[in-house]
């Protein structure tokens, strides 16, 4: 067996916590990952990993070998980078996780355009709430909005800002009146965004102070932003939504934007990827593409 490949399988198995996860990341079978680790143990004459049906852990020798393998693999990557032009064509599988709506409306179309440009680039896209650990799940790139959680082992780059607007249907405003100030919102039906069991407040920037929080009240509680936009267009109440999501409804008059003189709250949108000695061209191209084009879609 090739020793570098075996080292890579061993390191990935340690990083991801199992042979199965390493197999998915390396696109080989779990038994093959086991064979690579066994090859190293046979060659060295020591046990590198303790494994049970529930967990695995490094032996003392395995820990020392793991650290050296990481260094060797990093040097091998750096050696390849000397020969491979950093601007080389993106290729291989790019695994990206992103919020579902933002992904479908904004992120995926830009990545599809990138894939059309580079025929050797493969896309593996996951739509849903961001997962806790992209390294453990084997993703190359994650797109997240709002505050970031623990970023250990990750690089983060802000690529856009998502601005929030209050809007409602003309039919609702004819019946209930148009709120003239933020204080008036208390007298109106709001369509409430409930996520993970928690109601999210509406936020409004204030000069030199923390954003003002207004807790919405109303008859409807939904956990999908697009469903909220649909309900607002049907006159069921006022909504606080990302501008990119309601832009077409505002342009056609299906929704009316309120508080035009009020500063809008911005949620930063970040790209995150695992730290590595060399950023793969596929990741660099994706991040650069999103940073260049996404602000135009979200503002």
C-alpha positions as CSV (number, residue, x, y, z in Angstrom):
1,X,0.0,0.0,0.0
2,X,1.0,3.6,-0.6
3,X,2.3,4.9,2.7
4,X,1.1,8.5,2.2
5,X,-2.4,7.3,1.4
6,X,-2.4,5.1,4.5
7,X,-1.3,8.1,6.6
8,X,-4.1,10.2,5.1
9,X,-6.6,7.5,5.9
10,X,-5.3,7.3,9.5
11,X,-5.3,11.1,10.1
12,X,-8.8,11.5,8.6
13,X,-10.1,8.6,10.8
14,X,-8.7,10.3,13.9
15,X,-10.0,13.7,12.9
16,X,-13.6,12.5,12.0
17,X,-13.8,9.9,14.8
18,X,-14.6,6.8,12.8
19,X,-13.6,4.7,9.8
20,X,-17.0,5.2,8.3
21,X,-16.7,9.0,8.3
22,X,-13.2,8.9,7.0
23,X,-14.4,6.6,4.2
24,X,-17.1,9.1,3.2
25,X,-14.6,11.9,3.1
26,X,-12.0,10.0,1.2
27,X,-14.5,8.3,-1.1
28,X,-13.4,4.7,-0.2
29,X,-15.0,1.9,1.8
30,X,-14.7,1.7,5.6
31,X,-13.0,-1.7,5.4
32,X,-10.4,-0.1,3.1
33,X,-9.7,2.6,5.7
34,X,-9.3,-0.1,8.2
35,X,-6.8,-1.9,5.9
36,X,-4.7,1.3,5.6
37,X,-4.6,1.7,9.4
38,X,-3.7,-2.0,9.8
39,X,-1.0,-1.6,7.2
40,X,0.6,1.1,9.2
41,X,0.3,-0.8,12.5
42,X,1.8,-3.9,10.9
43,X,4.7,-1.8,9.4
44,X,5.4,0.0,12.7
45,X,4.8,-3.0,14.9
46,X,2.6,-1.0,17.3
47,X,-1.1,-0.4,18.0
48,X,-2.2,3.1,16.8
49,X,-5.9,3.0,17.7
50,X,-8.0,1.4,20.4
51,X,-11.4,0.6,18.8
52,X,-14.7,-0.6,20.3
53,X,-18.2,-0.8,18.9
54,X,-18.9,2.7,20.4
55,X,-15.7,4.7,20.2
56,X,-12.1,4.9,19.2
57,X,-9.1,6.5,20.8
58,X,-5.4,7.0,20.1
59,X,-2.8,5.0,21.9
60,X,0.2,6.9,23.2
61,X,2.2,5.8,20.1
62,X,-0.7,6.6,17.9
63,X,-0.9,10.2,19.3
64,X,2.8,10.8,18.5
65,X,2.5,9.2,15.1
66,X,-0.7,11.2,14.3
67,X,1.1,14.5,15.0
68,X,4.0,13.5,12.7
69,X,1.6,12.3,10.0
70,X,-0.2,15.6,10.0
71,X,3.1,17.4,9.5
72,X,4.2,15.0,6.7
73,X,0.9,15.4,4.9
74,X,1.1,19.2,5.2
75,X,4.5,19.2,3.7
76,X,3.3,17.0,0.9
77,X,0.5,19.4,0.2
78,X,3.0,22.3,0.2
79,X,5.3,20.5,-2.2
80,X,2.4,19.9,-4.6
81,X,1.6,23.6,-4.3
82,X,5.0,24.6,-5.6
83,X,4.3,22.8,-8.8
84,X,0.5,23.4,-9.0
85,X,-0.5,26.9,-10.0
86,X,-2.7,28.3,-7.3
87,X,-5.0,29.6,-10.0
88,X,-5.4,26.2,-11.5
89,X,-8.9,25.1,-12.6
90,X,-11.2,24.0,-9.8
91,X,-11.8,20.3,-9.9
92,X,-13.1,17.5,-7.7
93,X,-16.1,17.3,-5.4
94,X,-17.0,20.4,-3.5
95,X,-19.3,19.7,-0.5
96,X,-21.2,22.8,0.7
97,X,-23.8,23.1,3.5
98,X,-26.1,26.2,3.6
99,X,-29.4,27.5,5.0
100,X,-32.2,26.1,2.8
101,X,-33.9,29.2,1.5
102,X,-30.8,31.3,1.1
103,X,-29.2,28.4,-0.6
104,X,-32.0,27.8,-3.1
105,X,-32.5,31.5,-3.9
106,X,-29.0,32.8,-3.8
107,X,-26.1,30.4,-3.1
108,X,-26.9,27.4,-5.4
109,X,-27.5,29.5,-8.6
110,X,-24.1,31.1,-8.2
111,X,-22.4,27.7,-7.6
112,X,-24.2,26.2,-10.5
113,X,-22.8,29.0,-12.7
114,X,-19.4,28.2,-11.3
115,X,-19.8,24.5,-12.2
116,X,-20.9,25.3,-15.7
117,X,-17.7,27.3,-16.1
118,X,-15.5,24.5,-14.8
119,X,-16.5,21.1,-16.1
120,X,-14.3,19.1,-13.8
121,X,-15.9,20.6,-10.7
122,X,-18.5,18.5,-8.9
123,X,-21.1,19.9,-6.5
124,X,-22.5,18.1,-3.4
125,X,-24.9,20.6,-1.8
126,X,-26.8,20.3,1.4
127,X,-29.7,22.6,2.2
128,X,-30.9,23.0,5.8
129,X,-30.0,24.5,9.1
130,X,-26.2,24.8,9.6
131,X,-24.7,21.8,11.3
132,X,-22.6,22.1,14.4
133,X,-19.3,20.8,13.1
134,X,-18.5,21.0,9.4
135,X,-15.1,19.4,9.9
136,X,-16.6,16.3,11.5
137,X,-19.2,16.0,8.7
138,X,-16.6,16.4,6.0
139,X,-17.8,19.6,4.4
140,X,-15.4,21.7,2.3
141,X,-17.5,24.9,2.8
142,X,-20.4,26.2,5.0
143,X,-22.5,29.3,4.5
144,X,-24.0,30.8,7.6
145,X,-25.9,33.9,8.5
146,X,-26.0,35.8,11.8
147,X,-23.7,35.3,14.8
148,X,-21.1,32.5,14.4
149,X,-20.6,29.8,17.0
150,X,-17.3,28.2,17.9
151,X,-14.9,28.7,14.9
152,X,-12.1,26.5,16.2
153,X,-10.3,24.9,13.2
154,X,-12.2,27.1,10.8
155,X,-11.5,30.1,8.6
156,X,-14.4,32.6,8.3
157,X,-14.9,35.3,5.7
158,X,-17.8,37.7,5.5
159,X,-19.2,37.6,2.0
160,X,-22.4,39.6,2.2
161,X,-25.0,41.2,4.5
162,X,-28.6,40.3,4.7
163,X,-30.9,43.3,5.4
164,X,-34.3,42.8,7.0
165,X,-37.4,44.7,6.1
166,X,-40.9,45.1,7.5
167,X,-43.6,44.6,4.9
168,X,-47.3,43.9,4.5
169,X,-50.0,43.5,1.9
170,X,-52.1,46.5,0.8
171,X,-55.3,44.6,1.8
172,X,-54.0,44.3,5.4
173,X,-52.9,48.0,5.5
174,X,-56.3,49.1,4.1
175,X,-58.1,47.2,6.9
176,X,-55.7,47.8,9.8
177,X,-54.0,51.0,8.9
178,X,-50.3,51.7,8.2
179,X,-48.0,51.8,11.3
180,X,-46.2,55.2,11.4
181,X,-43.6,54.3,14.0
182,X,-42.0,51.2,15.6
183,X,-44.2,51.7,18.6
184,X,-47.3,51.2,16.5
185,X,-46.3,47.6,15.8
186,X,-47.7,46.5,19.1
187,X,-51.2,47.2,17.8
188,X,-50.7,45.1,14.6
189,X,-50.9,41.4,13.8
190,X,-47.4,40.0,13.1
191,X,-46.6,36.8,11.4
192,X,-44.2,35.2,13.8
193,X,-41.0,33.3,12.8
194,X,-40.6,30.4,15.2
195,X,-37.3,28.5,14.9
196,X,-36.2,25.6,17.1
197,X,-39.1,26.4,19.4
198,X,-38.1,30.0,20.0
199,X,-39.7,33.2,18.7
200,X,-37.1,35.5,17.1
201,X,-37.5,39.2,17.9
202,X,-37.5,41.9,15.2
203,X,-34.4,44.0,15.5
204,X,-33.9,47.6,14.5
205,X,-30.5,49.5,14.7
206,X,-30.2,52.5,17.0
207,X,-27.4,55.0,16.7
208,X,-24.7,54.2,19.2
209,X,-26.8,51.7,21.1
210,X,-27.7,48.0,20.9
211,X,-30.5,47.2,18.4
212,X,-34.0,47.7,19.6
213,X,-35.9,44.4,20.0
214,X,-39.6,44.2,19.3
215,X,-41.2,40.9,20.2
216,X,-43.9,40.2,17.5
217,X,-47.4,39.1,18.5
218,X,-50.0,37.5,16.3
219,X,-52.1,34.5,15.4
220,X,-49.7,32.8,13.0
221,X,-46.4,31.1,14.0
222,X,-44.4,29.6,11.2
223,X,-41.0,28.1,11.0
224,X,-40.4,28.8,7.3
225,X,-39.6,32.3,6.0
226,X,-41.1,31.7,2.5
227,X,-44.4,30.6,4.1
228,X,-44.3,33.8,6.1
229,X,-43.8,35.8,2.9
230,X,-46.8,34.0,1.3
231,X,-49.0,34.6,4.4
232,X,-48.0,38.3,4.4
233,X,-48.9,38.6,0.7
234,X,-52.3,37.1,1.6
235,X,-53.0,39.9,4.1
236,X,-52.6,37.8,7.2
237,X,-50.3,40.3,9.0
238,X,-47.0,42.2,8.9
239,X,-43.7,40.3,8.4
240,X,-40.0,41.0,9.1
241,X,-38.1,39.3,6.3
242,X,-34.9,39.3,4.3
243,X,-35.1,41.8,1.4
244,X,-33.8,39.2,-1.1
245,X,-36.7,36.9,-0.3
246,X,-39.4,39.6,-0.8
247,X,-37.8,41.7,-3.5
248,X,-40.0,40.4,-6.3
249,X,-43.2,40.8,-4.2
250,X,-42.2,44.4,-3.4
251,X,-41.5,45.1,-7.0
252,X,-44.9,43.8,-8.2
253,X,-46.8,45.5,-5.3
254,X,-47.9,42.2,-3.7
255,X,-46.1,43.5,-0.6
256,X,-45.5,47.1,0.6
257,X,-42.3,48.0,2.5
258,X,-42.8,49.9,5.7
259,X,-40.6,52.3,7.7
260,X,-38.5,53.4,4.7
261,X,-36.7,56.0,6.8
262,X,-35.7,53.4,9.5
263,X,-32.3,51.9,9.3
264,X,-32.5,48.2,8.5
265,X,-30.9,45.4,10.6
266,X,-28.1,43.5,8.9
267,X,-27.3,39.9,9.4
268,X,-23.8,39.1,8.2
269,X,-23.4,36.2,5.9
270,X,-20.1,34.2,6.2
271,X,-18.3,31.5,4.4
272,X,-16.4,29.1,6.6
273,X,-14.0,26.3,5.7
274,X,-11.5,24.1,7.5
275,X,-8.0,25.4,8.1
276,X,-5.4,23.8,5.9
277,X,-1.9,24.6,4.7
278,X,-3.2,25.4,1.2
279,X,-6.7,26.4,0.3
280,X,-7.9,24.1,-2.5
281,X,-8.7,26.0,-5.8
282,X,-12.3,24.6,-5.7
283,X,-12.9,26.3,-2.3
284,X,-11.1,29.5,-3.2
285,X,-13.1,29.8,-6.4
286,X,-16.4,29.2,-4.7
287,X,-15.7,31.7,-1.9
288,X,-14.5,34.4,-4.4
289,X,-17.5,33.8,-6.6
290,X,-19.9,34.2,-3.7
291,X,-18.1,37.3,-2.2
292,X,-18.3,39.0,-5.6
293,X,-21.9,38.2,-6.6
294,X,-23.9,37.6,-3.4
295,X,-24.0,41.2,-2.1
296,X,-25.8,42.2,-5.4
297,X,-28.5,39.5,-4.7
298,X,-29.0,40.3,-1.0
299,X,-29.2,44.1,-1.2
